[in-house]
Amino acid sequence: MLCVVLLESSTPFGALLSLLLGVAAAAAVHLGLGSSMGGPNLTGVGVALAQLGLPVDHLVEAPRQSSGVFLADAMSPTRGAVHIKVYGRDARDTQLLSRLWRAIWYRGATRPAMTREQQVEHEGFVTMLAASRGIAVPQVLVAGMTDSGDALLAVAQRGSPLEPGPNVAIEKIWQIVRSLHQIDLVHGALDLDSFAVVDQEFVLTDLSTVTSTASRDQQLTDLAQTMVVTAILVGIERATVIAAEQLDSQDVQDLLAYLQPPALGKSLREDLKSSGLGIEAVRSALAAVEGVEVPEIAQLRRVSLQSLVMLVLLLFVAGALIVTLGAVSIPDLVAALGSASVTVALAALVVGQTPFFTQAVATRGACPRPIAYGPVALLQLSIGFMALAVPSTAGRLALDIRFFQRQGIPAASAVSIAAIDGFSGFLVQISLLLLTLVFGLGRVDLTWKDPTAGGSDDLTLLLIVAGAVIFLLALVAAALPATRNRFLNRVRPMLSEAKQTFRSLRSLSNLLQIFGGNLGNQILFALTLGICLRAFGGSLNLATLLVIYVSAALFGGLMPVPGGIGVMEAALMTGLIAAGIDTTTASATALLFRLVTFYLPPIWGWVALRWLQRHSYL
């Protein structure tokens, strides 16, 4: 740095800033990826065990390693075979980004906030708790922190791994899992490596993912994983018969909904694929043994010629509305679009995709069961494709229902999740309008001069008449006993499932996700609208942008037009004109906004949809 200053290649401040940037970049790489130099080695592990009072010989690295922990095997002169887990002070797999990635994509992954010491304390505690209740688990020999800052846990012999065969006593596996549930513990990540044979007895070897205060959802997830493990070991026919013997009828019926690929961990899915078995075959065989029907999975709506024709017609109507309502000529509109700043438009495209991810937070909060964030985010992108390719509410609803059914959630609960998510979004929109227009939060500059004055009264009258007709039809249907009973018979099962979904809203975490996600959604859309306006040289404050977008979204939601095609563009244009933006710029801004938030996202939404289908999330 001193040489750079002396050679007059930079100022002292510039050289110092460069040094700080380099240090920050190195720290970011180290934080995200770690350093192989920080990983534990066999010599250090042997010294650490001796320090903790457990000298060992023949220390070797375990043949199969697990992400985030270093595994080793050894022999103790006094305790026999020993299995060691070491959470290194700076091992790559225990670094922040790696663990966050697993938390996003895998349900039940280790919590990113858990420190090395907490991991060892947690696993040691639940292992000793299970042993005290008579569950076959390894004996904890030593646990603690080494002088170098590594967290270490040593247990007695793990035993030999399970080998598939017709004579495997899988009843013992069921008994271990059921005993774990009886003391209010759940595993969450059962696979073939979770069990071993020690002195002809089955042992649950890995308790690192065990959690307390087990919910019914977590228990059923454990049972689904156990069902698949036993099917791999002894075949589907024998595994399903024994499962029916170990579980009561209600457990089996509930379990059928959880026999889905998302309920299985990555390792178990790979083992299932290697065995040549299919999850659908396991589910069908279990249902046949119990004599019940397999829960029906919602069918996805396909892109058809009819839907494409409807899309083209809607786009044509949208263009006609913009040209007519905005009183702008097509050449002027094309010229305005051509004058847009490419850099700012690209920024709008990037920011315009972020609402999909905040919407995923809200949807995840509305779900009564824990699900991984990554697939939910891809679901939102897929809905973006479905909203344009299959412009109907039924197509998007089928996508939602099928996704949550794959997570083990009944169809009625899936419908209520969408209802909770949509209603909370509506509450957030109304609250934003009240805060800005009624309570004066922020400065809103709107004059609401309608360029098409004269048609609003007719539209209002039409909406009132349509509402009255719908209300009268509902009264007539309720008065007819046959219609009323048919409706109640369909609704009662849905209401019982919906009650369970609504109970989840008592959790503060769920409420924060639902309303926080929807609030972020509205703000990000408003910011995108502002960036689109900036691309044409205009600007408005955030409060005004929020009012324009929220009002347009509410209006578009009321209109019976799939995706709000044409309606949203016209509403946005009207709001921008009311804020003092000239007609041509307002029309171009509305088009650019809809392009980056609605018409282009289906491209990567199709990719997300295909990924979800390939990985059995749909």
N, C-alpha and C positions, 0 to 999 in steps of 0.2 A: 504494500500500500504506500509506503514511504517513497519507493522508487517511482511510482506513478505520479505522485505529487511533485517530486524533484524534476521529473522529465516534462512537467507541465502538461501531462495528458489529462489531468483532472484537477479539480479543486480539492482541498482537504475535506470539505463537506461531502463532495461527490464520492471521493474514495472511501470515506467512512460509511456512506450510505450503501455503496457497493458491497463492502464487507458485511454489513448488517443483513443485506439481502441474501448474500451467500450463506451466512450462518442460519438465517431463517429457512432457506430452501433445504439445507442439510438437516435441520431439525425436523422439518415437515416429512422428509423422506424417512428419517429415522423413526419418527412417531408412527408413520403409516406402515412401513415395511419392516422395521426393526433391523437388527444386525445379527448375522450368523455368529459373530464373535461372542455375543451375549448368551448363546444357547449353552445348556449344561453339557458336560462331557463325563465320560465314565469315571475318570480319575477323581473329578470333583464330587461326583455322586458318592463314590466310595468313602471319601474323606468326610462328607456330610453325614453319611449314615453312622460312621464311627463317632462323630461328634454327638450324635443323638443317642448313642448307646447301643447301636446295632451293627457291629462289625460283620462284614460279609466277604465271601470269596467268589471267584468265578463270575464276576459281574460282566454281563453282556447286554447289548442293546436288544430290546424286544423285536421280534421279526416283523410285527405289524404295529405301526405307529398311529397315533390318533392326533387329530388337529388340535393344536393349542397346548399339548403336553408331551413331555419326553418320557418314554416308557423303557424300563430296563428290568432284567431278571437277574437274580443272584442266589447264592446259597449261604445260609447262616449256620455256623457251627452249633448253635443252640436252638434255632427256630426252624431249620430246614429251608425249603424253597421260599423265596421272597420275591414279591412283585413290587416294583417301585414306580411311583409317578412323581415327576419333577416339573413344576411350573417355573420355567426359567425367568430370571430377572429381566431378560431382554430377548427372549426367543421370538423368532419371527411370527410364529403362529399365534402367539398370545398378544400381539400388538393390536392397537385400536381398530384400524381399518378392517383387518381380517375378522375380528370378532363382531364388529358392526355388520359386516357383510353377511355373516352367518345368522345374526339376529334378524336381518331383514328377510332372508330367503327361506329360513328353516324355522318352522314352528317348534317351540320348546328348546331353541338353542340357548347356550349359556348367556346369562345377562351380561352386557358389556360393562356394567358398573361394578361387577364382582372382582375384587382384587385377588392376587395369588394366594395370600394368606386366608382370605375368606373362602376361596374354593377348597383349600385343604381342610379348613375347619368344618365347612359344611359337609363335605364328603365323609370325613372321619366321624362326625356326629351322627349322620343318618345311618352309617354302616353299623356303628355301635348300638344305636337305637333299634335297628332291625334285628341285630343279633340278640339283644336282650328280650325280644318278643318271640324268639324261637325260629326266626327266618334264617334259612341257610345262606350266609354271606361270609366272605373272608374275614379273618380276625385282623383287626388293626394292630400293628406292631409299634410303629412310631409315626409321629406327625409333628412338623414344626418348620421353622425358618432356619436356613443355614447362614453362616457368616457372610457369604457372598450375596445374600438377599434372595436366594431361591426358596420356593415353598415345596416341601417334600412330604409325601405320604407313602408308607410302606405297609403292605398287608401280606398275610400268609399266602401260601401257594394258591394260584388261580385255578389249577387243575388243567385237564386236557380239554380242548375245544369239542363242541358237539359235532357229531358226524351223522349225516342223514342215513336213515335205515328203518326198516319196518318194526324193529324191536325197541326203539327208543321210548322210554316211559315218559311220554309228554304230559301225563297227568301231574307229575311233580312240578312241571313248569307252570301249569295253571294254578296249582296250590300255592306256589311261591308268589305269583302275581296277586292272587286273591288275598293272601295273608298280608301283603304290602298294603293293599287297599283297606284292610280291616283296621290298620293302625293309622289311617288317614295319610298315607304316603302314596305318591304316584311316581312312576319312572319317567315316562315321556319320550324315551328313545330306545325302546327295546329292539334288539336285533340278535343275530346268531352269536355275536361276540359277547352279549350280555350274560350268557350262561356258560357254565363249564361243568365238568364231571370231576369231583374230588372224592376218592375212596368209594366209588360206585354211587355217589349221591350228587344230585344236581345242586349247583350253587349259583346265586346271582352275583356275578363278579364285579360289575361296574355300577356304582351308585352315584356317579358324579352329577347326573342330571335329575336325581330324585328331588322332589319338592313336597312340602307339607301342605296341609289344608286342601286336600284334594277335592276337586269339583267332579260332578257327574260326567261332564264332558271329558275331563282328563282321564278319568277311570275307563271310560269307553274307548278312548284313544289307546290306552294301554292294552285293553282286551283285543282291539283290532290288530295291534302289532303282535300280540301273543298268538292270535289266530293264524297270522301269516307265518310266523316263526315255526309253529307246529306243523303247518301244511308243508313247508319246505322240508322239514325233518322226516315226516312219515307219510306224506302224500295227502291229497285233499280229502279223500274218502274217510280215512281213519281219523284225520284231524277234526273234521266236522262232527263226526259221531261223538268223539270225546268232548269236544266243546259243548255239544248239546247236553252231555251228561254233567259237565262241570258248572254250567250256567242254567238259571231258571228261564222260563219261557219269555218273560219280559226283557231280561238281559239280552237274549238272542235277538229279539225283534229290534231292540235299540241298537245292538251291535251292527246289524245289517247296514244301517245308514252310514256307519263309520268305516266300513270296509271300502275305502277309497284311497287312491295313491297319495293324496296330500296328507293323510293321517300317518303315513309311513315315513321314517327317516330316510336320508339319502342312501345309507349303507343297506338298509333292509330292502329298499326298492331295487338296488343293484343285485342283491342276493335273490330276490324274487324273479328278476329277469333272467339271471343265470340258471335258475332251476327249471326254466321253461314253463312255469306256471303263470296264470293270469289272475289278477285280483277279481275280475268278473266271475271267473269259474269258482273261486273260493266263496264268493258271496252267494252265487246261485246254489252251490252244493249245501251250504249252511241253511239257506232258506228251505231247501227241499227236505233236509233232515227234520227241521222243525215243523214243516208243513205250512209255511206261510209264504206269501208272495214277496218277491224282491221289490223294494221301493222303486217306483218308476222315476227315472231321471228325465227332467224337462228336455224337450227336443229344441235344438237351435233352429231359428228361422234362417232359411237359405236365401242367398241373393238370386232373385228370379227376374225374368224379363219384365214382369208386371211392375216390380219394385223399381227397376231401372227406368221404365217409362214414366212412372210417377215422379222419380227424381228429376228427370229432364223437364217435365211439365212444371214442377215446383220451381226449378231454377229459372225457367222462362218467365213464370209469373213474378218471381223475385226481381228479375231485371226490369220487367215492365213497371212494377210498383216503384222502384227507385227512380226510374226516368220520369214517370208521371207525377209522383208526389213531390219529387225534388225540383221539378220544372227545369231539368238540366238536360242538355243535348248529349247524345252519345259521344260525338267527337270531343266535346269539352271534358267529359268524364274520362275518356281515354287519355287525353292530354294531361289531366291532373294526375292520373295514376302513373304516367310516364315521368312526371316531374318529381316523384317521391324519392327521398334519400334512401339509397339501397342499404347503407349501413344501418340506419335507424329502422328500416323495415325488417332487416334480419334480426335486429335486437327485439323487435316486436314478436317475431316468429319464435324466438327462444323463450321470451317471457310468457308468451301465449300458451306454452305447453305446461308451465308450472301449475296451473289450476288442476290438472289431472292428478297431481301428486298430493295436493292439499285435499282434494275430494276423496282420495284413497284413505287419508287419515280419518275423515268424517265417516266414511263407509265402514272402516275397521272399528271405529268407536260404536257404531250402531249394531255391530254383530255381538250376540250374546256369548260367543265363544272366542277364545284367542286364536287368531289366524295370522300367518306371516304377512308382512307389509308388501313385499315385492310382488307377489301374485295379484294382490288387490290393486296395486298401481297399474299393472298390466291389464287388469280387468277394465279399469277406467279408460285406458287407451283403446281397448277393444270396443267398448261402448261407443267411443267416438267414431270408429269405423261403422258399427252397426247403425248408428243414428243417421248416417248418410246413405249407406248402401242398402239398408232395409228401413226406409223412413216410416216406421210405425212404432208405437209404444210397446206392442206385443213382442217385437223382435228384441228390444232392449231388456224387457222384463224376463223373457226366456233366457237370455244370457246371464242375468243376475241369478235367477233361480237355479240354473244348471251349475253355475260356479259354486254357490253355497251348498247345494246338494252334494257336490263333490267333497265339500269340507265336512260332511256328516250332518248338515243342518236340514230339517224338513222343509218342504216347499212353502208351507204356510209361514214359517219363521223367515224364510228368504223374502217373501212378499212383504212381511212386516218390517224387515230391515230396510228395504227400499222405501217403504212408507215413512219410517222414522227419519231416514236420511233426507228424504224430500221435504218433509214437514219442518224439520229443524232448519233446513236451508231457507224455507219460506219465512220462518220466524226471524232468522238473521236478516233477510232482505227487508222485512217490515221494520225491524228495529233500526236498521241503518237509515231508512227513509224518515222514521220518527226523529232520530237523533240529529239528522242534518236539516230537515225541513221544519220540524216543530220546535225542537230544543236548540236549534241554531248551532250545532257542532260543526265548525268549519264554515266557510263563506261560499254560498251557492249562488251563482250568477245565472239565473234563468228568467226569461220573459214569457216563455210559452206562447209565442205567436205561431199559430198553425198556418203553414203555407197553403193548406187545402181547406180553409175555413168553409163551412157549409155542410160537410159530410159527417161531422162528429155527432150531431144530434141524431141522425138516422142510425149511426152505428150503435149509439147508446140505447136507442129504442129497440133495435134488433136484439141486443144482448139481453135486455130486460124480458122481451117476449120469449126468447129461447129459454131463459131460466125459468120462467113461469110454466112453459110447456113441459119441461123436464120434471118440475115439481109436481104437476098434476098427474103425469104418467106414473111417478113413483107412488102417489097416493092411491091410484087405481090398482096398481100391482099389489100394494099392501092389503087392499080390501079383498082380493081374491084369495081364498084359502089355499088352493093348489099352488099358486105362484108363491105365496108367502112361505108355505112349508118347504117347497123346493129350495127357496133362497136360504131359509134358516138351516136346513140340513147341510148345505154347502158351506155356510159361514161358521157354524159352531166349531168344527175342528180347527178352522183357521184362527178363531178367537182364542182358543186354548193355547195354541202355539204362539200367538201374538202376545199373550199375557207374559209368557216366559221371556220373550224378547224385551218387552217393556221393563221387566224387572231388572234387566241389566243396566238400565239407565240410572239406577240408584248409585252406581259406582261413579265417584268423582272423576276418575280417569276416563271413563267412557264419555261423560258429559263434556269434559274438556276437549276430547278428540272430536266429538260431534260438532260442537258449536265453534271450537277453534278452527277446525278444518273448513267449515262452511264460511266462517268469517274471512279466513285467508283466501278462500276461493273468490269471494266477491272483490276483495281488495286487489288481488292479482289480475282479475279481469279488468277492473277499472284502470289499473296501471298499464295494462296492455293497450286499452283504448287510448290512453294518454300518449303512449309511445307512437301508436299509429297516427294520431293527430300531429305529433311532432314531426313525423316523416314528411308532412305537407306544410311544415312551417307554422302550425298553430299550436296553441297551448291552453290548458284549463287547469284549475286547481283540483286536488284530489276529491274534495267534497262534491264538486260539480260533476266530476267524472263518475263518482259512485252513484249519484242520483240518476244520471243518464243511463248508466248500464243497468242498475237494479230495476229502474222503471221499465226499460226495454225488455229485460228478462221476465219480469212479472207479466207484462203485456203479452209477450210471446208465449208464455206458459198458458195463458187463458185462451189463446186462439187455437182452434182445432186444426193446426197445421203441423205436420211432423217436423221436428227439428227447428220450428220457428222460421223455416225458409221463407224469405221475403218479408215476413212480419218483423223479425228482429232487425233486418237492415233498415226498413222503413221507420221503426221506432227509434233506432239509434240516430238516424239521420235527422228526425224531427227534434230529438233532444239536443243534438249538436247545433242545429239552426237556432233553437231557443236560447242556447248559450252564446249566441253572437257569431257563430262560425258561418261563413258564406256557404251557399247551397252546394256549389261544386266541391269545395273542400270537405263539407260534411258528408256528401255522397261517397267521395273517394275514401274517406276515413272509415265509414261504415263498411264499405266493401273490403278494405284491407283488413279490418278487424275480424270480420267473419271469415276471410280467407285464412288467416293465421290461427284462428281458434276453432273453426268448424270444417272448412272445406279441405285443408291440407292435412290435418291430423289423422284422417282415415288411412293415409298412406302408411304411417308407422303403426297405426292402430291395427291394420291387417297383419303386420308382422307380429304384433303382440298377440293377436287372436290365434295365429298359427302356432306360436310358442306355447300358449296355454293348452291348445288341443294336443300338441305333441307330448306334453308333460302331464296329460290326463287331468288338468284342472277344469276342462270343459268336456 
